[in-house]
Amino acid sequence: MGQRYKRHLKSNHRVLYYNYLTSSRLYEHLVDTRAEEIFQELIKSLAEKDNVTEKLKAENTFLLICKMNNIRNCASEIVNAEVIYV
């Protein structure tokens, strides 16, 4: 994914690409972008697995908030362990 995004930046957003490249932040930007994508995907899949639905939102908002906080924390730990701090 990072290489495709890098090519996309280079061909469609040249100024941004070269700004990141010359400031030595290109790799950091690519990792941050990929980490955010993985984080969002994990939240979605973990919420589905934990049965977090609109029905739960209507019935018990407090439980929904607790579950979503737990899901975000788990997703954050996974992304940090597998993408950020590799």
N, C-alpha and C positions, 0 to 999 in steps of 0.2 A: 504494500500500500504506500509506503513512504516514497519509493522510487517513482511510482506513477504520479503522486502528488508533486514530487520534485520536478518531473517533466512538465506537468501542467503549469506549475509556477513559472518555469523557465520559458515556456512557449506562449503563455497567455498573460502573464503578469511579470514581464521582464524587470521592470524597475524594482518591484518588491523582491523578486528573486535575487537580484544583484545587491540590493540593500542588505538582505539577510546574509548573503555570501560574503560580502566585504566586511561586514561587522562580526563575522565568525559566529553568527547565530542561526545559520541555516539548519544544522543538525538538531539544535535545541528546538527550533520551531517545528521541524518534522516530527520529532518525538512527542512534543506537546500536542500536536494535532492528532496523531495516532492514539495517544493516551486518552484524549477526550472522546474519540470515536469508540474506543473499546469500553470506556466508562459508561457511555450512554447505552451501548448494546447490552452490557452486563446488567444495568439497572432494569432495562426492559425485560430481559430474560428471567432475572431473579424475581421480579414482581409477578410475572406470569406464573412462575413455579410456586410462589408463595400465595397465590390466589388473591392478589391485590387488584380489586376491580372497582368499577363505579358503584356496584351494589354495596360493597364494603364501605365505600366513602359515604353513601347515604345512610347506612345503618350504624356505623361506629367510626366516626372521624378520628377519635383518639387512637384507636387500634391501627387505623390506616397510617397515621403519622408515625406511630411507634415502628410499624413494619417498614415504612419507607426510610426512616432514619437508619434502621438496621441494615437495610438493603444498600443504601448509599455508603455506609461505613464498610460493609463487606466488599463492595465494588471498588472502593478507594484502596483498600488493602491489597486486593488482587492486582489492580493496575500498578500500584507502587512496586509490588514484588516482581511482576512479570514484565513491565515496560520501563518504568522510570529507573529503578535501582538494579538493573541487570548487570 
